[in-house]
Amino acid sequence: MTPDPIADLAALAEKSRERFEGFAAKLGPKPKRPQRPALTEDYWASLRQLFTRDVTPEGLRSLLQRETRDTFQFLTREVDLSDLSGLPAHKRHSRALWRFFLAVSYRLSPWRRVLFAASVLFLVASWLGFLLHMLDIGPFSLQPVLATQTWLLAAATALFFVLVLELRDKLGLKGDLEVARQIQFGLLPFDPFERDGISIVSTMRPANTVGGDYFDIIDLGEGKIAIALGDVAGKAMPAALLMALLQGSLRTLLSAEYRGETLIAKLNTHLCANIPSNRLITLFYAELETSTGSLRYVNAGHNPPFVLGGPPPTARLGATGMALGVLPEAAYEAMSLDLQPGDRLLMYTDGVTEAANPADEEYGDVRLEAYIRNRSREPGRQLIDGIVDDVLRFCGTARPHDDMTLMCLGREA
């Protein structure tokens, strides 16, 4: 019996939706508790519960032994300590601590590395000064215990210890995100595509470690390819999960021989049933005959791509339907375009036009179109890389808050 691809797709999406909703529930906004007036009995009871609940001797023992050991092993997992085994204890421990310091420093950004080194230096110098002071006045004097500097030093040491434990957790999460980034980038066709005089180059710059932008080049056989460029509302891990769902759904429907507006309508119905109601996806999808340059496209609420090379110098391919995941009965229309020799199609996501400078002024469609008009004859790779560089120059010290993805399809003259 022939398997039903739609049924397989629905089962896969149901599992993905359950995982996503569980993940989103953890990251989503927590319901606000009603504020209680201070200095009341309930207020002090809540405060006491905050600092006494689950505070046990076993927890303290775990903090000082297991978590400390695990943090040291995590931060030094790439440091070889085997050559220290034959050294005296004082040399072995001092060199291990030095390598531990270097291992932590290498994982920080340059300025954080400088501040971390300075704080460690001052903390060590303060403890040396405290020990010398203790030797000078005698070990049985209560003067150091009553001194304000002693309490400040103890507080700084405890705070430093807690921050190192938190740093370990953050670096562990960062490592997981780096793996997710490698997986996500492995799903996308970054290598240049060339066939029958058609060339395609792409670039993506996520706002975070992973992003929600999607682009794809899919061989349909019989001299045809499918090109897709999409943008999931949001960014970071939730958007990346939906991006993977979008890619899998689109490829599954293509394997079931759906094409054009029928494909996008099926995809929209499927996404409406399987993504959260507060999410939507814009998508530009096109099917191209590589030998003739005949292009048939559907623009589901995405930024209108530029057509370069023909009269007028720049044309736009506007929306032919609404964004995906909003209304299950939404209608989509397919439009046709013939790419002449020398023509190019430039697609992008709204992270390019919505990037803002420190004055909160957006880069905008006007600047993008002006840049493209002035450099419309540049090679595809040079053009899209130049756009990214121009956007980053415009942003200055402000960090782009959304993913930026561009794809340039050209037909040889």
C-alpha positions in Angstrom: 0.0 0.0 0.0 1.4 3.4 -1.0 2.1 5.6 2.0 0.2 8.9 2.2 2.7 11.8 2.4 0.1 14.1 3.9 -0.6 11.7 6.7 3.1 11.3 7.4 3.5 15.1 7.3 0.6 15.6 9.7 2.1 13.1 12.2 5.5 14.7 12.0 4.0 18.2 12.4 2.0 17.1 15.4 5.1 15.9 17.2 7.0 19.1 16.3 4.0 21.2 17.5 3.9 19.4 20.9 7.7 19.9 21.3 7.5 23.5 20.3 4.6 24.3 22.6 6.4 22.7 25.5 9.5 24.7 24.7 7.5 27.9 24.2 5.7 27.4 27.5 9.0 27.4 29.3 10.2 30.6 27.6 6.9 32.4 27.4 5.8 35.1 29.8 4.9 33.9 33.2 1.6 35.1 34.7 2.2 38.1 37.0 1.5 37.5 40.7 -0.6 40.2 42.4 1.7 42.6 44.2 1.5 42.6 47.9 2.1 45.6 50.0 5.4 45.6 51.9 5.7 45.2 55.6 2.7 43.0 55.9 2.6 39.5 57.4 2.0 37.9 54.0 4.9 39.9 52.5 7.4 38.7 55.2 6.1 35.1 54.9 6.7 35.1 51.2 10.2 36.6 51.7 11.0 34.0 54.3 9.8 31.2 52.0 11.9 32.6 49.2 15.2 32.2 51.1 14.3 29.1 53.1 12.4 26.8 50.7 14.6 23.9 49.5 17.6 25.2 51.4 19.0 22.0 52.8 22.4 20.8 54.1 22.5 18.4 51.2 22.0 21.3 48.7 24.9 23.2 50.2 27.1 20.1 50.1 26.2 19.6 46.5 27.0 23.2 45.7 30.4 23.1 47.3 31.4 19.6 46.1 29.5 18.3 43.0 28.7 21.6 41.3 32.2 23.1 42.0 33.8 19.9 40.6 31.5 19.8 37.6 32.2 23.5 36.8 36.0 23.0 37.1 35.8 19.9 34.8 33.6 21.8 32.3 35.8 24.8 32.0 39.0 22.8 31.8 37.6 19.9 29.7 39.9 21.0 26.8 42.9 21.6 29.1 45.5 18.8 29.5 46.4 18.4 33.2 48.1 15.0 32.8 51.6 16.4 32.9 51.0 17.8 36.4 50.5 14.5 38.2 54.1 14.1 39.2 54.6 17.6 40.6 54.5 18.6 44.3 51.0 19.6 45.5 51.7 23.3 45.7 53.0 23.4 42.1 50.3 21.1 40.8 47.4 23.1 42.3 48.9 26.5 41.3 49.5 25.5 37.7 46.0 23.8 37.5 44.4 27.1 38.7 46.4 29.1 36.2 45.2 26.9 33.4 41.7 27.1 34.7 42.0 30.9 34.6 43.2 30.8 31.0 40.5 28.3 30.0 37.8 30.6 31.3 39.4 33.7 29.8 39.5 32.2 26.3 35.8 31.6 26.4 35.0 35.3 27.0 34.8 38.2 24.6 37.8 40.5 24.6 36.6 43.2 27.0 34.9 40.7 29.3 38.2 38.9 29.3 40.0 42.0 30.4 37.4 42.7 33.2 37.5 39.1 34.3 41.3 39.2 34.6 41.3 42.5 36.5 38.7 41.2 39.0 40.6 38.0 39.6 43.8 40.0 40.1 42.2 42.4 42.6 40.5 39.5 44.4 43.8 37.6 44.8 45.7 40.7 45.9 43.0 41.5 48.5 43.3 38.0 49.9 47.0 38.2 50.1 46.8 41.5 51.8 44.3 40.0 54.3 46.5 37.1 55.1 49.6 39.3 55.6 47.5 41.5 57.9 46.5 38.4 59.9 50.1 37.3 60.3 51.0 40.8 61.4 48.4 41.2 64.1 48.2 37.5 65.2 45.7 34.8 64.4 43.6 35.3 67.6 42.8 39.0 67.1 39.1 39.9 66.4 40.1 43.0 64.6 39.9 41.5 61.0 36.5 39.9 61.8 35.0 43.3 62.8 36.6 45.2 59.9 34.3 46.3 57.0 37.0 45.4 54.5 36.8 41.7 55.6 33.1 41.5 55.0 33.4 43.2 51.7 36.2 40.7 50.7 34.1 37.7 51.8 31.0 39.1 49.9 33.1 39.7 46.8 34.5 36.1 46.9 31.1 34.6 47.4 29.7 36.6 44.5 32.6 35.7 42.3 32.0 32.0 43.1 28.3 32.3 42.2 29.1 34.1 38.9 31.6 31.4 37.9 28.9 28.8 38.4 26.4 30.8 36.4 29.1 31.3 33.7 29.4 27.5 33.4 25.6 27.2 32.8 25.7 30.0 30.2 28.7 28.5 28.4 27.0 25.1 28.4 23.8 26.7 26.8 26.0 28.6 24.4 27.7 25.3 23.3 24.3 23.7 22.7 23.3 26.7 20.6 26.5 26.5 18.6 25.6 22.8 17.8 22.1 24.0 16.8 23.6 26.6 14.6 25.8 24.0 12.8 22.7 21.8 12.3 20.7 24.7 11.0 23.4 25.9 8.6 23.8 22.3 7.4 20.1 22.3 6.3 20.6 25.3 4.1 22.3 25.5 0.6 25.0 28.0 1.2 27.1 26.7 -1.7 26.7 28.6 -5.0 24.3 26.9 -7.5 25.0 26.8 -11.2 23.0 25.0 -14.0 22.1 25.8 -17.6 23.3 29.4 -17.3 21.5 30.0 -14.0 23.6 31.0 -11.0 22.3 31.4 -7.4 24.3 32.8 -4.4 22.9 33.2 -0.9 24.0 34.7 2.5 22.4 34.7 6.0 23.4 36.6 9.1 21.3 35.6 12.1 20.6 38.2 14.8 21.4 35.5 17.4 23.2 32.2 17.3 20.3 30.6 15.4 17.7 32.3 13.3 14.3 32.0 11.8 15.1 32.9 8.2 14.8 30.1 5.6 16.1 29.7 2.0 16.3 26.7 -0.2 17.0 25.4 -3.7 15.2 22.2 -4.6 15.7 20.1 -7.7 12.3 19.3 -9.2 13.6 17.3 -12.1 12.9 17.8 -15.8 15.0 20.9 -15.9 13.1 22.7 -13.1 14.2 24.0 -9.7 12.3 25.4 -6.8 13.5 28.5 -5.0 12.2 29.5 -1.6 13.0 32.3 0.8 11.0 32.7 4.0 10.9 34.5 7.3 9.4 33.2 10.5 8.0 35.8 12.8 10.4 36.1 15.8 14.0 35.0 16.2 16.4 32.7 18.1 15.4 29.1 19.0 11.6 29.3 18.7 11.9 30.7 15.2 14.6 28.2 14.3 12.3 25.3 15.3 9.5 26.7 13.1 12.0 27.2 10.3 12.9 23.5 10.4 9.2 22.6 10.4 8.7 24.9 7.3 11.5 23.3 5.4 10.4 19.7 6.2 6.8 20.5 5.3 7.6 22.2 2.0 9.9 19.4 0.9 7.4 16.8 1.8 4.6 18.5 -0.2 7.0 18.8 -3.1 7.7 15.1 -3.0 3.9 14.5 -3.1 3.9 16.4 -6.5 2.2 19.5 -5.3 3.2 22.6 -7.2 2.6 26.4 -7.5 -0.4 27.9 -5.7 -1.8 24.5 -4.8 1.5 23.7 -2.9 1.4 27.0 -1.0 -2.3 26.6 -0.1 -1.6 23.1 1.2 1.4 24.4 3.1 -0.7 27.2 4.6 -3.4 24.9 5.8 -0.9 22.6 7.3 1.0 25.4 9.1 -2.3 26.9 10.4 -3.0 23.6 12.2 0.4 23.1 13.6 2.1 26.3 14.6 1.1 28.6 17.5 -1.6 31.2 16.7 0.7 34.1 17.5 3.2 33.1 14.8 3.2 33.6 11.0 5.6 33.0 8.2 6.2 35.0 5.0 7.4 33.1 2.0 8.5 33.8 -1.5 8.3 30.6 -3.6 9.2 30.2 -7.3 9.6 27.4 -9.8 12.1 28.1 -12.6 12.8 26.3 -15.9 16.6 26.7 -16.0 16.8 26.4 -19.8 14.2 29.1 -20.7 14.3 31.4 -17.7 10.5 30.9 -17.2 9.6 31.7 -13.6 6.3 31.0 -11.9 6.1 32.4 -8.4 3.9 32.8 -5.3 4.6 35.6 -2.9 2.9 34.8 0.5 3.2 38.2 2.2 7.0 38.4 1.7 9.1 41.4 0.9 8.8 41.9 -2.9 12.0 40.8 -4.6 13.8 43.0 -7.1 14.1 42.1 -10.8 17.3 43.7 -12.1 18.3 44.1 -15.8 15.1 44.7 -17.7 13.1 47.9 -18.3 12.5 49.4 -15.8 15.9 49.0 -14.2 14.3 47.6 -11.1 10.9 45.9 -10.8 9.2 44.4 -7.8 7.3 41.1 -7.4 4.6 42.0 -5.0 2.5 39.8 -2.8 0.1 37.3 -4.4 -1.4 36.1 -1.1 -1.2 36.7 2.7 1.4 35.3 5.0 1.3 31.6 6.0 -0.2 30.4 9.2 -2.9 33.1 9.6 -6.0 31.9 7.9 -6.4 28.2 6.8 -8.7 29.2 3.9 -6.5 31.9 2.5 -6.2 31.9 -1.4 -2.9 32.2 -3.3 -2.3 33.2 -6.9 0.7 32.2 -9.0 2.2 34.8 -11.4 4.6 34.2 -14.3 7.8 36.0 -15.3 10.4 35.4 -18.0 13.9 36.1 -17.0 15.8 37.3 -20.0 19.6 36.7 -20.4 21.4 39.1 -18.1 18.4 39.5 -15.7 18.7 38.9 -12.0 16.3 38.3 -9.2 17.3 39.6 -5.8 15.3 38.3 -2.8 15.7 39.4 0.9 14.1 39.3 4.3 12.8 42.2 6.3 15.9 42.0 8.6 17.7 44.0 5.9 15.2 46.9 5.7 14.2 47.0 9.4 17.8 47.2 10.7 18.0 50.4 12.7 20.8 52.8 13.7 21.4 54.2 17.3 18.8 56.9 16.5 16.2 54.1 15.9 16.0 55.1 12.2 15.5 52.1 9.9 17.6 51.3 6.8 14.4 51.1 4.8 13.3 50.2 1.3 14.4 53.5 -0.1 18.1 53.1 0.9 18.0 49.4 -0.3 16.6 50.3 -3.7 19.1 53.2 -4.1 22.0 50.9 -3.3 20.8 48.2 -5.7 20.2 50.8 -8.5 23.8 52.1 -8.1 25.3 48.6 -8.2 22.9 46.6 -10.3 25.7 45.3 -12.5 27.9 43.9 -9.8 28.3 40.1 -9.6 25.7 38.4 -7.4 28.1 37.6 -4.5 29.6 41.0 -4.5 26.1 42.6 -4.5 24.6 40.7 -1.6 27.7 41.0 0.5 27.8 44.7 -0.2 24.2 45.1 0.9 25.0 43.4 4.3 28.1 45.6 4.7 26.1 48.8 3.9 23.4 47.8 6.4 26.0 47.2 9.1 27.7 50.5 8.4 24.3 52.3 8.6 23.6 50.6 12.0 26.9 51.7 13.4 27.1 50.7 17.1 23.5 49.4 17.1 23.2 45.6 16.7 20.7 44.4 14.1 17.7 42.9 15.9 16.5 40.6 13.2 18.0 38.0 10.9 19.3 39.2 7.5 19.1 36.8 4.5 19.6 37.6 0.8 19.5 35.4 -2.3 20.5 36.5 -5.8 19.4 34.5 -8.8 20.9 35.4 -12.2 20.7 34.2 -15.8 23.8 34.5 -17.9 23.7 37.0 -20.7 
